[in-house]
Amino acid sequence: MQTINVFQCELNKAIPLEYIGSVKYVGESFGVDSLTNDREYNIVKDKNGDLKVVDDSGEDYLYDLMNPKPTDNSSVGGKFYLIDDPKNILQKVGIKKYILN
């Protein structure tokens, strides 16, 4: 199992979480430390088995993997596209491969 260290503010330290893959976010940027258009993000699995995105804050957060946007609907959000998916987990949840035009 491959892990990456992800900062946890409540612990004030980084902890190893299972690396699931990476995605590219394409859409409207939102939040100071949330998601930025055309940027790549790591996907990790936490101790509860939830798939989380390591966003611009450097911490792991739950985002809708099919329609990532802020919970207050202040942005239309965007889509995630596969960059790396070594165990085909992200493809199974419906994320499509990123294709350059």
Secondary structure, 3 states (H helix, E strand, C coil): CCEEEEEECCCCEEEEEEEEEEEEEEECCECCCCECCCEEEEEEECCCCCEEEECCCCCEECCCCCCCCCCCCCCCCEEEEEEECCCCHHHHCCCEECCCC
